[in-house]
């Protein structure tokens, strides 16, 4: 496969000094800047296209590290996707994860997902900006579950975790199947895996101001098993970040973060309208979600619409951090051990050769002054996109 015309960045040693790197990149979103006058969408689009032509995103060494003004080297090959509105850096070797997702604003780049501080083959995957969740999300209690008359053992996959977590897709190197300036498709073959044997594909595509992700998994094992999918973005957070993600209930968890009881969502966590993120720690799976959510950064006059064909999300809000996690998933934590098993709690039982597909869309918008002043945040929820079917399942 030839990717000569794609934005695949091979790891090379940077010779840019820290000072020169800081001077050669757009100012950080946290830098003080005068508020720009409100312009029409058509004028904004023309300006963005002009900026893209004048200041194109080009392949470069360790771009994510250079972007924060640091010099150094990277031993990871990354793929850069870019258009007039967005920039996305993907590291296939690092679990197919994202290292950078930015909004282009008048020539500067503003982080939508938290940027990696340093991209390296030795980095902790939880330092990524986003990674895929497969063939299950979050933790499995005791590392085992019962299904189809069998006891299924799931091995631990992290030395720092007492329980298996997030499957193994986020810890494996993916391969590039195809790539161009606005699309990349990654593939992963885990046909020798136990107990989950599968093949997967992950597609990232830029469509205007929308980042679309498609995650697919096919059971290549001899026995049927419950599968589940999701994505794990780390979104940028400041003191004024707000979230709208209506859900009817949530799973309360114990000290081991496994769910113990399902309850209606309390008023402070219903997020029916754009509502400030909780100051305290939240780390729960929410149920009865519509598949649509919005994040509002009022200080930056930016909003993010999230759309997924899933019924659950996991919200993680570490106090004092510059990020929070909003994870669209199709099942709650430890679904395989909840009453009724995984297939009664959002997971999909796949026989040999059957596939499961989930889709996720992240659309960035610039809020005008009127929308940012509105208590209903109309601009933040004005374009969430059409929600797809619950889950494409096909026999191949």
C-alpha positions in Angstrom: 0.0 0.0 0.0 1.3 3.4 -0.9 0.7 6.3 1.4 3.1 8.7 -0.3 0.4 11.4 -0.7 -1.0 11.1 2.8 0.1 13.0 5.8 2.0 10.1 7.4 4.7 11.5 9.6 7.8 9.3 10.1 9.6 9.7 13.4 12.7 11.9 13.0 14.8 13.7 15.4 13.8 17.4 15.8 16.6 20.0 15.5 14.3 22.9 16.6 15.3 24.5 19.8 12.6 25.0 22.5 12.5 28.7 21.9 12.3 28.5 18.2 9.6 25.8 18.4 7.5 28.0 20.6 7.9 30.9 18.2 7.1 28.8 15.1 3.7 27.4 16.1 0.3 29.1 16.6 -0.4 30.5 20.0 -2.0 28.2 22.6 -5.7 28.4 23.2 -4.8 29.4 26.8 -2.9 32.5 25.6 -4.6 35.8 26.1 -6.1 37.2 22.9 -8.6 39.9 22.0 -12.1 38.7 21.3 -12.7 38.5 17.6 -15.7 40.3 16.1 -18.6 38.1 15.1 -18.7 37.3 11.5 -21.1 35.4 9.3 -20.7 31.6 8.8 -19.9 32.2 5.1 -17.3 34.7 5.9 -15.8 32.5 8.6 -15.6 29.6 6.2 -13.9 31.8 3.6 -11.4 33.0 6.1 -10.7 29.5 7.4 -10.1 28.2 3.8 -7.8 31.1 3.2 -5.9 30.4 6.4 -5.7 26.7 5.5 -4.2 27.6 2.1 -1.8 30.2 3.6 -0.7 28.1 6.6 -1.2 24.5 5.6 -0.6 21.7 8.1 2.4 19.8 6.9 4.1 16.6 8.0 6.7 17.3 10.7 8.8 15.7 13.4 7.1 15.0 16.7 4.4 17.6 15.9 2.5 17.2 19.1 5.6 17.8 21.2 6.8 20.7 19.1 3.3 22.3 19.4 3.8 22.9 23.2 7.2 24.4 22.6 9.3 21.3 23.4 12.2 20.0 21.4 13.0 16.3 21.3 12.5 13.1 19.3 9.6 10.7 18.7 9.9 7.0 17.9 6.2 6.9 16.8 5.0 7.4 13.3 1.9 9.5 13.3 -0.8 10.4 10.7 -2.0 14.0 10.4 -5.4 14.7 8.9 -6.4 18.3 8.2 -8.9 20.5 6.5 -10.0 24.2 6.8 -11.6 23.6 10.2 -9.9 20.7 12.0 -6.5 19.0 12.6 -6.2 15.4 13.8 -3.1 13.5 14.7 -3.4 9.7 15.0 -0.8 7.3 16.3 -1.6 3.8 14.9 1.2 2.2 16.9 -0.4 3.5 20.2 -3.6 1.6 20.2 -4.8 3.5 17.1 -5.3 6.5 19.4 -5.5 10.2 18.9 -2.6 12.4 20.1 -4.1 15.7 19.0 -7.6 17.0 17.9 -7.7 20.8 17.3 -10.1 23.4 16.0 -8.6 25.8 13.5 -9.4 29.4 14.5 -8.1 32.2 12.3 -4.8 30.5 11.8 -4.4 29.3 15.4 -5.2 25.9 16.8 -7.4 25.4 19.8 -7.5 22.0 21.6 -10.8 20.2 21.6 -9.3 17.0 23.1 -6.5 17.3 25.6 -3.2 17.2 23.7 -0.4 14.7 24.4 2.5 16.4 26.2 5.0 13.9 24.6 4.4 11.2 22.0 6.5 8.1 22.6 6.3 4.4 22.3 6.9 4.2 26.0 4.1 6.6 27.0 1.1 5.5 29.1 -1.9 5.1 26.8 -3.9 7.2 29.3 -1.9 10.2 28.2 -3.4 10.0 24.7 -6.2 12.3 23.6 -8.5 9.5 22.8 -8.4 5.7 22.2 -10.9 3.0 21.1 -12.6 0.6 23.5 -12.9 -3.0 22.4 -14.0 -5.7 22.7 -15.5 -4.4 25.9 -15.4 -1.1 27.9 -14.1 -0.5 31.4 -13.6 -3.2 34.1 -14.7 -6.8 34.3 -15.3 -8.0 37.9 -12.9 -10.7 39.2 -11.6 -11.0 35.6 -14.3 -13.6 34.7 -17.9 -14.1 33.7 -20.3 -16.9 32.9 -21.7 -17.2 29.4 -23.2 -20.0 27.3 -22.6 -22.6 30.0 -18.9 -21.7 30.2 -16.8 -19.8 32.7 -14.8 -17.2 30.7 -11.5 -16.0 32.1 -10.4 -12.5 31.1 -6.7 -11.8 31.9 -5.5 -8.6 33.5 -4.0 -6.3 30.9 -2.4 -3.5 33.1 0.1 -3.9 35.8 -1.4 -1.0 37.7 -5.0 -2.3 37.5 -6.3 -5.3 39.6 -9.0 -6.0 37.0 -9.0 -6.2 33.2 -10.0 -2.9 31.7 -11.0 -1.6 28.3 -10.1 -4.7 26.4 -6.9 -5.0 24.4 -7.4 -2.8 21.3 -6.1 0.3 23.1 -2.9 -1.5 24.0 -2.1 -3.0 20.6 -0.4 -1.5 17.5 -2.8 -1.0 14.6 -1.9 -1.1 10.9 -2.7 1.6 8.3 -5.0 0.1 5.6 -5.5 3.4 3.7 -4.9 7.1 4.3 -5.3 10.4 2.6 -5.5 14.0 3.8 -8.9 13.8 5.5 -9.3 10.0 6.1 -7.4 7.1 7.6 -8.5 3.5 8.1 -6.7 1.3 10.7 -7.0 -2.4 11.1 -6.2 -4.8 13.9 -6.0 -8.6 13.8 -6.4 -10.3 17.2 -7.5 -13.7 15.8 -5.1 -15.4 18.1 -6.6 -13.6 21.2 -8.1 -15.3 24.2 -10.9 -15.4 25.2 -11.8 -12.8 22.6 -10.6 -13.6 19.1 -11.5 -10.8 16.6 -10.6 -8.5 13.7 -11.3 -4.8 14.0 -11.2 -1.7 11.9 -11.1 2.0 13.0 -11.8 4.8 10.6 -11.2 8.5 11.3 -12.7 11.0 8.8 -12.8 14.8 8.7 -16.0 16.2 7.2 -16.0 20.0 7.5 -16.1 20.7 11.2 -16.9 17.1 12.1 -14.6 14.3 13.2 -16.4 11.0 12.4 -15.1 7.7 13.9 -16.3 4.3 12.9 -15.3 1.3 15.0 -16.0 -2.2 13.7 -15.3 -5.6 15.2 -15.8 -9.2 13.8 -15.8 -12.3 16.0 -13.2 -14.7 14.5 -13.5 -17.2 17.4 -15.3 -20.5 17.3 -17.7 -19.6 20.1 -20.2 -16.8 20.4 -19.3 -14.1 23.0 -20.8 -10.7 24.1 -19.0 -7.8 22.5 -19.1 -4.1 23.3 -17.6 -1.0 21.8 -16.9 2.6 22.7 -14.4 5.5 22.5 -12.5 7.2 25.3 -11.8 10.9 24.6 -10.1 13.2 27.1 -11.7 16.6 26.5 -10.2 19.9 27.3 -11.6 21.5 30.5 -11.4 24.9 32.1 -13.3 26.4 35.1 -16.3 27.3 32.9 -16.7 24.1 30.9 -20.3 22.9 30.7 -21.9 19.6 29.7 -25.3 18.8 28.3 -25.9 15.0 28.2 -29.4 14.0 29.3 -29.6 10.5 30.9 -32.3 8.9 32.9 -30.2 6.8 35.3 -26.7 5.8 36.5 -24.9 3.0 38.1 -23.5 3.7 41.6 -20.1 2.1 42.2 -18.1 0.7 45.0 -14.5 1.3 46.0 -13.4 -0.9 43.1 -15.4 1.2 40.7 -17.7 -1.7 39.8 -21.4 -0.9 39.7 -23.5 -1.9 42.8 -26.9 -0.3 42.2 -28.8 1.4 39.4 -30.6 4.6 40.5 -32.3 7.6 38.7 -29.8 10.3 37.9 -29.8 12.9 40.7 -30.7 16.5 39.7 -27.1 17.7 39.8 -26.1 15.0 37.3 -29.0 15.0 34.9 -27.3 17.4 32.5 -30.6 18.1 30.7 -29.2 21.5 29.7 -25.7 22.8 29.5 -24.6 22.6 33.2 -21.2 23.1 34.9 -19.2 20.0 35.3 -19.2 18.7 38.9 -16.3 19.9 41.0 -16.1 16.5 42.8 -15.1 13.2 41.3 -17.6 11.5 39.1 -16.7 8.1 37.6 -20.0 6.4 36.7 -21.8 4.8 33.8 -25.0 6.7 32.8 -27.9 4.9 31.2 -30.9 6.0 29.1 -28.8 8.4 27.1 -30.3 9.7 23.8 -26.9 9.4 22.0 -26.5 13.2 21.8 -24.5 15.5 24.0 -22.8 19.0 23.9 -19.8 20.5 25.6 -19.6 24.3 26.0 -16.4 26.3 26.5 -18.0 29.7 27.1 -14.7 31.5 27.7 -13.4 30.3 24.3 -16.8 30.7 22.6 -16.6 27.1 21.4 -19.0 24.2 21.5 -18.7 20.5 20.7 -21.7 18.4 19.7 -21.3 14.6 20.2 -23.5 12.1 18.5 -23.2 8.3 18.9 -25.4 5.2 18.3 -25.0 4.0 21.9 -27.3 4.2 25.0 -24.7 4.7 27.7 -21.8 7.0 28.5 -19.2 6.9 31.2 -18.4 10.3 32.8 -15.0 10.8 34.6 -14.3 14.2 36.2 -11.0 14.2 38.2 -11.0 17.3 40.5 -8.5 20.0 39.5 -7.6 18.4 36.2 -7.4 20.2 32.8 -9.5 17.5 31.2 -12.5 15.3 31.7 -13.7 12.1 30.0 -17.0 11.6 28.2 -17.0 8.1 26.9 -19.8 7.0 24.6 -20.2 3.3 25.1 -22.9 0.7 24.3 -22.8 -1.0 27.7 -22.2 -0.1 31.4 -19.2 -1.1 33.5 -19.0 -4.9 34.2 -22.0 -5.5 32.0 -21.1 -9.2 31.6 -21.6 -9.7 35.4 -24.8 -7.6 35.8 -28.2 -9.3 36.1 -29.0 -10.9 32.8 -25.5 -10.8 31.5 -23.9 -8.6 28.9 -26.5 -9.2 26.2 -29.2 -7.9 28.6 -27.1 -4.8 29.4 -26.2 -3.3 26.0 -23.6 -5.8 24.7 -24.1 -7.7 21.4 -23.6 -11.5 21.2 -21.6 -12.2 18.1 -21.2 -15.7 16.6 -18.3 -16.6 14.4 -18.1 -14.2 11.5 -20.7 -11.7 12.8 -19.8 -8.0 13.1 -20.7 -5.1 15.3 -20.4 -1.4 14.1 -20.6 1.8 16.2 -20.3 5.3 15.0 -19.3 8.5 16.8 -19.3 12.1 15.6 -17.7 15.2 17.1 -18.7 18.5 15.6 -17.0 21.8 16.6 -18.7 25.1 16.3 -17.8 28.7 17.1 -20.5 30.3 19.3 -21.5 33.8 18.5 -21.9 36.3 21.2 -25.7 36.0 21.3 -25.5 32.2 21.8 -22.9 32.4 24.4 -25.0 34.8 26.4 -28.1 32.7 26.2 -29.0 30.6 29.3 -30.2 27.9 27.0 -26.9 27.7 25.0 -28.8 27.3 21.7 -25.6 27.5 19.7 -24.1 24.6 21.7 -26.9 22.2 20.8 -27.9 23.5 17.4 -26.3 20.8 15.3 -25.8 17.4 16.8 -26.4 15.5 13.5 -28.6 12.6 12.7 -28.3 9.6 15.0 -27.8 6.4 13.3 -29.2 3.0 14.0 -28.5 1.2 17.2 -25.8 -1.0 15.9 -25.0 -2.5 12.5 -24.8 -6.2 12.8 -24.0 -8.3 9.8 -23.0 -11.8 9.0 -19.9 -11.9 6.7 
